[in-house]
Amino acid sequence: MESKNKGLSKEELAAMKEYLKEKNAKANGEEAVLAAIAKMKEPDRSMAKRIHTIVKAAAPELSPKTWYGMPAYAKGDKIICFFQNAGKFKARYSTFGFSDKANLDEGKMWPTGFALVDLTSVEEAKITALVKKAVR
């Protein structure tokens, strides 16, 4: 007999709890992002560290903060982009994504999330270009 999931998964509940902690925290900046990255397992941790460096260089006007426990980067109080490690929701790949506040609009359809299984110079260049475009 197949059981139906009647709510959030254990991982989704944990993310919601992280979000509530973030909303109540007095400080949530680079220190919080680095702590979130430090909790990740490899290879996610190395990828997140590199993405943190890339985003800071590409768009220094963005502020690091955590968002649902994930490293994210905001303009004012609006999240522009984020890194979701594969381990967070037991996915087969990590995700680098953008919120609807990012300026990535192209016609009537455009991507807002990118699967990452490795981070080479090719992906780094794409992320750099997307982040720069997102904050224009």
C-alpha positions as CSV (number, residue, x, y, z in Angstrom):
1,M,0.0,0.0,0.0
2,E,1.4,3.4,-1.0
3,S,1.4,6.1,1.6
4,K,0.7,9.7,0.6
5,N,3.0,12.5,1.8
6,K,0.7,14.9,3.7
7,G,3.2,17.6,4.4
8,L,6.7,18.9,4.1
9,S,9.6,16.5,4.0
10,K,12.1,16.4,6.9
11,E,14.5,18.5,4.8
12,E,11.8,21.0,3.9
13,L,10.8,21.4,7.5
14,A,14.5,22.0,8.5
15,A,14.8,24.7,5.8
16,M,11.6,26.4,7.1
17,K,13.1,26.4,10.6
18,E,16.3,27.9,9.2
19,Y,14.3,30.6,7.5
20,L,12.5,31.5,10.8
21,K,15.8,31.7,12.6
22,E,17.2,34.0,9.9
23,K,14.1,36.3,10.2
24,N,14.7,36.6,13.9
25,A,18.4,37.0,13.8
26,K,19.9,40.4,14.6
27,A,22.9,39.7,12.2
28,N,22.8,37.6,9.1
29,G,25.7,38.3,6.8
30,E,29.0,36.9,5.5
31,E,29.7,35.2,8.8
32,A,26.4,33.3,8.6
33,V,27.0,32.4,4.9
34,L,30.5,31.1,5.8
35,A,29.1,29.1,8.7
36,A,26.4,27.5,6.4
37,I,29.1,26.6,3.8
38,A,31.3,25.1,6.5
39,K,28.4,22.7,7.5
40,M,28.2,21.3,3.9
41,K,29.9,18.1,2.9
42,E,32.3,17.8,0.0
43,P,32.1,18.5,-2.9
44,D,29.3,20.9,-2.1
45,R,31.5,22.8,0.4
46,S,34.2,23.5,-2.2
47,M,31.7,24.5,-4.8
48,A,29.9,26.9,-2.4
49,K,33.2,28.5,-1.3
50,R,34.1,29.1,-5.0
51,I,30.6,30.5,-5.8
52,H,30.8,32.8,-2.8
53,T,34.1,34.2,-4.2
54,I,32.7,34.5,-7.7
55,V,29.5,36.3,-6.6
56,K,31.4,38.8,-4.4
57,A,33.8,39.6,-7.2
58,A,31.1,39.9,-9.9
59,A,28.7,42.0,-7.9
60,P,30.3,43.5,-4.8
61,E,27.0,45.5,-4.2
62,L,25.3,42.2,-3.2
63,S,25.3,41.4,0.5
64,P,25.9,37.8,1.6
65,K,23.1,36.3,3.8
66,T,21.5,33.0,4.4
67,W,18.2,32.2,3.0
68,Y,16.4,29.0,4.2
69,G,19.9,28.1,5.5
70,M,21.5,28.4,2.1
71,P,24.2,30.9,1.0
72,A,22.4,33.8,-0.8
73,Y,23.2,37.2,-2.0
74,A,20.8,40.2,-1.7
75,K,20.4,43.7,-3.0
76,G,18.9,45.5,0.0
77,D,16.5,43.0,1.5
78,K,15.8,41.3,-1.8
79,I,17.5,38.0,-2.6
80,I,19.0,38.0,-6.1
81,C,20.8,34.6,-6.2
82,F,21.5,31.6,-4.0
83,F,23.4,28.3,-3.9
84,Q,21.5,25.2,-2.8
85,N,23.8,22.3,-2.1
86,A,22.9,18.8,-3.2
87,G,22.9,17.5,0.3
88,K,20.3,20.0,1.5
89,F,17.4,18.1,-0.1
90,K,19.2,14.9,-1.0
91,A,19.3,15.9,-4.6
92,R,21.6,14.5,-7.3
93,Y,23.0,17.9,-8.1
94,S,23.5,21.3,-6.5
95,T,21.7,24.4,-7.8
96,F,22.7,27.9,-8.5
97,G,19.5,29.9,-8.7
98,F,18.0,33.3,-9.1
99,S,14.9,34.9,-7.6
100,D,12.4,36.9,-9.5
101,K,14.2,40.0,-8.3
102,A,17.2,39.2,-10.7
103,N,17.2,41.0,-14.0
104,L,17.5,38.0,-16.2
105,D,14.4,38.5,-18.3
106,E,14.7,37.5,-21.9
107,G,11.4,37.5,-23.9
108,K,8.7,35.4,-22.4
109,M,10.8,32.6,-20.9
110,W,14.3,32.4,-19.3
111,P,16.1,30.0,-16.9
112,T,16.3,30.9,-13.2
113,G,18.1,27.8,-11.9
114,F,21.1,25.9,-13.0
115,A,22.1,22.3,-12.0
116,L,25.7,22.0,-10.9
117,V,27.6,18.7,-10.6
118,D,31.1,20.3,-11.0
119,L,32.5,23.8,-11.2
120,T,35.0,24.4,-13.9
121,S,36.2,27.6,-15.4
122,V,33.4,27.3,-18.0
123,E,30.7,27.3,-15.3
124,E,32.5,30.0,-13.4
125,A,32.4,32.3,-16.4
126,K,28.7,31.6,-16.9
127,I,27.9,32.3,-13.3
128,T,30.0,35.5,-13.4
129,A,28.1,36.7,-16.5
130,L,24.7,35.8,-15.1
131,V,25.3,37.5,-11.7
132,K,26.5,40.7,-13.5
133,K,23.4,40.6,-15.6
134,A,21.1,39.9,-12.6
135,V,22.2,43.1,-10.8
136,R,22.0,45.5,-13.8
